[in-house]
Amino acid sequence: MMLVERYHDISCGHRVVGHEGKCRLLHGHNYRIHFTVTADQLDEIGRVVDFSVIKTALCQWLEDHFDHKFLVWEKDELLPQLQEVSGESLVIVPFNPTAENIAKYLVEHIGPQQLKDYPVRLVSCKIEETAKCSATYSL
């Protein structure tokens, strides 16, 4: 299997509902998000896909939807208060916004949606919260 990867950096806030430590508090990260894409066959040039496709379809989606936003779980008890003060910077998501859940959401939901017009698929996503801590979801 041939794989290609491109990463993108965003700044994003969240809190982890039920966390036993300080991650239960409002905070943010400078995330590095790695997208890994494959295809059933290489194109006529010998590529899985041009890297600009990943940039346009996936990295730009991150810029438009997550960068400089605050991710909050739709079941978070603080949601009403956060909605009062955050305006359009709040992104309500259907999952507790851990790095693991963000990676899974990007692979299972955003990848198929954003890459539907290309003969490739997003097979893995690695979310680096810090240089030392990351989570990866792969099909």
N, C-alpha and C positions, 0 to 999 in steps of 0.2 A: 504494500500500500504506500502510495506517495502522499505526503502531507506537506502543506505549506502553512507558515505561521506569520502573523503580523500582530504587533501589540499596539495599544493605545493608552495614553494616560489621561485620567480625569480626576477631578476633585469632587468628592461627594460625601454627604453626611448621612448618618443613620443612628439607630440605637437597636440593640438586640434585646427583644422582649424576653424576660425570664432569665437573662444572664446573671450568674452569681457574682460577678465582679463589676468593674467600672464600665464595661461595655454596655451595661443596661442604661447608662446615661447618654444624653445627646452628645455626639462627637462625630468626627469626620476623618477621612483618609485621603491621601493622594494615591489612588488606585492605579495599578498597571494591569491592564486586562489583555491577555493573550488569546487570540482566536486561532484555532487550528482547523484547516479546511482540507477536504479531499474531494476527489472525483473518481468516477469509475474508469476513466481513461484520460490521458493527457490530451490537450488540444493540439491543433496542427502545428503549433510552434514548439510544443514539448513542455507545456506548463500545465499545472493543475488549474490555475487561474492567474490572471494578472493581479499583482498585489493591490493595484488601484481598485479592483472590485471589492476587496475586503475593506479597504479604506472607505469607499463610497457607501457600501451596503451596511457594514457593521460599525466601523469607527464613527461614522457620521451619526448613526443612530444613537450611540452613546453620547455624543456631543449634544444632540438635540433633546434627549430624554433624561439623562442621568447627570451630566456634567454640571457642577455648581448647583445641585439640587439636594434635597433631603428625602431619603427613602424612608417611608413609614409603612408598616404592615397594616392592612385594612382592619385587623383585629386588635391593634394597639390601643390600650385604654387611654393613651394621651392624644389620640387622633383628633378629637374635637378641639382641644386646646391648641394643638399645632396648626390646625386649619385656620384658627382665628388670627394667628400671628405670622403665618408663613407666606401667604399669597400664592403666586404661581411657582415658587421654589419647592413646593411640597409635591412628591410623587407617591401616590398611594399604590402599594404593590400587594399582590395576593399571597405573599410569603413573608416570614420573618426574615429581614434583610441581612442574613449572615453571608459571608463570602461564598460558602457552599451553595446556599440557595440562589444567590445571584448568578453564579456560574451555571447552575442547572436551568434556571429560567432563560438565560441567554441561549443555551444550546437547544433546549426543547421548544421554546416559543419564538424567540426573536430570530434566531438563525434561519429556521424554515420560512418564516415570513419575509425576511429581508433578502434571502437568496433564492426565492422561488423562480426568478427569471434566469437563473444561471444553472449550468449543469454541475453544480458542486454542492456540498453539504458541510455544515459546521459540525465537527465531530468531537470537539473538545474546547473547553474554555478554562483558562487559569486566571484566578483573581488574586493578585498580590495586594494585600492590605498594607504591608510594609515590605522592606527588603528581606526581612526574615520570616514572614508569615504569608502563606498562600493556601488556596484551596483550588482543586481542579475537578471538573466534572467532565467525563467522557462517555460517549455512547458505547 
